[in-house]
Amino acid sequence: MDITTIKEQWTCPKCRSRGCTTQEMSLTKASHKLALRAGHEKYLVVTCTLCGYSELYNRKVLARIVEKVLIENAAPIVKQADLIKGDQ
């Protein structure tokens, strides 16, 4: 899922505003004490421009969502035998 799509579809669950800003953020093991994943994880932060409510989205998870949508929307695979049948 790309940032443009998130900005277009996002609604603040707190105040219902549609305005938001996005920012990329990385967390290291040092910030693990903040109850977030250990390692060098990349997150997308979406913040409501009206009330300041923020949500964190793991970039790896967003990438898998895009991959799943692309696979589901892909054109069906046409077998060579089907092509031969169609020529007759």
Backbone as CSV, one residue per row, in Angstrom:
resi,resn,N_x,N_y,N_z,CA_x,CA_y,CA_z,C_x,C_y,C_z
1,MET,0.853,-1.165,0.000,0.000,0.000,0.000,0.899,1.228,0.000
2,ASP,0.663,2.127,-0.909,1.522,3.309,-0.997,0.969,4.450,-0.148
3,ILE,1.798,5.437,0.065,1.452,6.556,0.940,0.265,7.339,0.390
4,THR,0.193,7.517,-0.916,-0.911,8.257,-1.516,-2.248,7.577,-1.221
5,THR,-2.300,6.263,-1.342,-3.524,5.517,-1.066,-3.926,5.657,0.398
6,ILE,-2.952,5.560,1.288,-3.241,5.708,2.713,-3.799,7.098,2.990
7,LYS,-3.182,8.131,2.426,-3.662,9.502,2.648,-5.087,9.694,2.126
8,GLU,-5.408,9.074,1.005,-6.741,9.215,0.417,-7.807,8.465,1.218
9,GLN,-7.445,7.337,1.816,-8.432,6.487,2.475,-8.474,6.650,3.990
10,TRP,-7.492,7.286,4.582,-7.386,7.343,6.041,-8.407,8.293,6.648
11,THR,-9.033,7.855,7.729,-9.930,8.674,8.531,-9.498,8.513,9.981
12,CYS,-9.367,9.608,10.694,-8.959,9.568,12.091,-10.027,8.855,12.918
13,PRO,-9.659,7.803,13.642,-10.647,7.099,14.455,-11.084,7.897,15.690
14,LYS,-10.346,8.939,16.024,-10.665,9.731,17.216,-11.636,10.874,16.898
15,CYS,-11.334,11.667,15.847,-12.160,12.851,15.556,-12.859,12.795,14.194
16,ARG,-12.580,11.742,13.405,-13.184,11.536,12.077,-12.706,12.514,11.006
17,SER,-11.635,13.243,11.272,-11.056,14.125,10.265,-10.418,13.276,9.162
18,ARG,-10.389,13.795,7.945,-9.763,13.088,6.825,-8.364,13.630,6.529
19,GLY,-7.977,14.712,7.181,-6.660,15.305,6.939,-5.578,14.594,7.736
20,CYS,-4.458,14.292,7.072,-3.368,13.629,7.776,-2.030,13.975,7.126
21,THR,-0.982,13.797,7.895,0.378,13.891,7.379,1.033,12.537,7.598
22,THR,2.050,12.246,6.789,2.767,10.981,6.936,4.248,11.251,7.110
23,GLN,4.898,10.347,7.802,6.331,10.461,8.040,6.906,9.058,8.188
24,GLU,8.081,8.830,7.622,8.778,7.552,7.776,9.598,7.600,9.053
25,MET,9.668,6.467,9.758,10.410,6.417,11.002,11.070,5.050,11.125
26,SER,12.292,5.014,11.644,13.000,3.765,11.919,13.182,3.627,13.414
27,LEU,13.091,2.408,13.887,13.322,2.134,15.298,14.447,1.115,15.421
28,THR,15.304,1.321,16.381,16.407,0.395,16.627,16.158,-0.360,17.923
29,LYS,17.042,-1.271,18.245,16.900,-2.051,19.474,16.853,-1.164,20.710
30,ALA,17.477,-0.022,20.672,17.482,0.878,21.824,16.076,1.351,22.163
31,SER,15.204,1.441,21.165,13.842,1.899,21.421,12.890,0.741,21.704
32,HIS,13.433,-0.467,21.807,12.622,-1.653,22.085,11.878,-1.510,23.415
33,LYS,12.419,-0.754,24.330,11.782,-0.558,25.628,10.463,0.196,25.499
34,LEU,10.216,0.762,24.357,8.965,1.481,24.119,7.855,0.537,23.664
35,ALA,8.070,-0.758,23.834,7.094,-1.800,23.490,6.877,-1.930,21.983
36,LEU,7.852,-1.534,21.200,7.790,-1.726,19.758,8.796,-2.800,19.368
37,ARG,8.713,-3.285,18.173,9.559,-4.388,17.733,11.040,-4.065,17.822
38,ALA,11.814,-5.091,18.140,13.266,-4.942,18.194,13.827,-4.987,16.778
39,GLY,15.047,-4.556,16.628,15.696,-4.560,15.332,15.566,-3.218,14.657
40,HIS,15.921,-3.186,13.416,15.860,-1.935,12.659,14.607,-1.973,11.795
41,GLU,13.478,-1.716,12.410,12.195,-1.768,11.723,11.833,-0.390,11.178
42,LYS,11.205,-0.387,10.004,10.749,0.867,9.404,9.240,0.948,9.530
43,TYR,8.771,2.122,9.920,7.352,2.362,10.127,6.906,3.604,9.364
44,LEU,5.641,3.625,9.029,5.010,4.807,8.467,4.119,5.366,9.572
45,VAL,4.329,6.627,9.924,3.521,7.282,10.950,2.494,8.154,10.235
46,VAL,1.216,7.941,10.542,0.138,8.752,9.983,-0.445,9.551,11.140
47,THR,-0.422,10.883,11.009,-0.872,11.766,12.080,-2.028,12.632,11.597
48,CYS,-3.082,12.691,12.386,-4.246,13.529,12.083,-3.839,14.995,12.205
49,THR,-4.171,15.789,11.206,-3.812,17.211,11.225,-4.733,18.033,12.118
50,LEU,-5.850,17.451,12.555,-6.779,18.186,13.410,-6.515,17.950,14.905
51,CYS,-6.425,16.672,15.309,-6.290,16.380,16.744,-4.917,15.836,17.142
52,GLY,-4.089,15.447,16.163,-2.748,14.948,16.472,-2.660,13.458,16.748
53,TYR,-3.774,12.745,16.696,-3.759,11.294,16.883,-2.839,10.673,15.839
54,SER,-2.013,9.689,16.247,-1.061,9.058,15.327,-1.198,7.544,15.341
55,GLU,-0.946,6.943,14.192,-0.919,5.489,14.056,0.396,5.099,13.400
56,LEU,0.939,3.945,13.797,2.167,3.408,13.210,1.808,2.213,12.338
57,TYR,2.355,2.173,11.135,2.166,1.048,10.227,3.534,0.475,9.895
58,ASN,3.703,-0.821,10.082,4.952,-1.489,9.747,5.078,-1.551,8.227
59,ARG,6.183,-1.054,7.691,6.367,-0.997,6.226,6.386,-2.389,5.600
60,LYS,6.922,-3.391,6.319,6.944,-4.753,5.777,5.535,-5.289,5.599
61,VAL,4.660,-5.002,6.544,3.271,-5.450,6.457,2.560,-4.740,5.307
62,LEU,2.787,-3.446,5.168,2.182,-2.701,4.058,2.639,-3.263,2.717
63,ALA,3.911,-3.656,2.616,4.433,-4.228,1.370,3.737,-5.554,1.059
64,ARG,3.471,-6.361,2.081,2.773,-7.633,1.865,1.335,-7.404,1.424
65,ILE,0.699,-6.364,1.931,-0.673,-6.050,1.518,-0.691,-5.701,0.036
66,VAL,0.270,-4.897,-0.401,0.361,-4.530,-1.824,0.597,-5.774,-2.659
67,GLU,1.506,-6.643,-2.214,1.813,-7.869,-2.950,0.572,-8.741,-3.082
68,LYS,-0.204,-8.882,-2.012,-1.418,-9.693,-2.033,-2.441,-9.116,-3.003
69,VAL,-2.615,-7.814,-2.999,-3.565,-7.163,-3.910,-3.129,-7.357,-5.353
70,LEU,-1.833,-7.211,-5.625,-1.340,-7.410,-6.988,-1.582,-8.834,-7.461
71,ILE,-1.370,-9.811,-6.578,-1.589,-11.209,-6.947,-3.065,-11.461,-7.201
72,GLU,-3.932,-10.941,-6.351,-5.373,-11.153,-6.515,-5.907,-10.485,-7.773
73,ASN,-5.298,-9.366,-8.177,-5.767,-8.632,-9.351,-5.051,-9.025,-10.638
74,ALA,-4.125,-9.966,-10.553,-3.358,-10.367,-11.736,-4.259,-11.080,-12.737
75,ALA,-3.888,-10.954,-13.998,-4.632,-11.627,-15.053,-4.448,-13.140,-14.900
76,PRO,-5.472,-13.916,-15.226,-5.343,-15.372,-15.109,-4.281,-15.903,-16.066
77,ILE,-3.641,-16.963,-15.659,-2.604,-17.589,-16.490,-3.302,-18.416,-17.560
78,VAL,-2.907,-18.181,-18.784,-3.479,-18.919,-19.904,-2.515,-20.036,-20.266
79,LYS,-3.029,-21.267,-20.267,-2.198,-22.421,-20.605,-1.997,-22.486,-22.112
80,GLN,-0.876,-23.044,-22.508,-0.566,-23.155,-23.925,-1.630,-24.005,-24.628
81,ALA,-2.132,-25.037,-23.964,-3.165,-25.895,-24.566,-4.432,-25.084,-24.854
82,ASP,-4.776,-24.138,-23.968,-5.950,-23.298,-24.192,-5.761,-22.406,-25.409
83,LEU,-4.534,-21.925,-25.627,-4.253,-21.089,-26.788,-4.409,-21.887,-28.076
84,ILE,-3.960,-23.137,-28.063,-4.066,-23.980,-29.252,-5.530,-24.270,-29.561
85,LYS,-6.326,-24.542,-28.519,-7.762,-24.804,-28.717,-8.461,-23.604,-29.318
86,GLY,-8.042,-22.406,-28.906,-8.672,-21.189,-29.390,-8.375,-20.910,-30.845
87,ASP,-7.261,-21.441,-31.364,-6.885,-21.211,-32.760,-7.654,-22.107,-33.720
88,GLN,-8.270,-23.151,-33.216,-8.932,-24.120,-34.118,-10.263,-23.634,-34.600
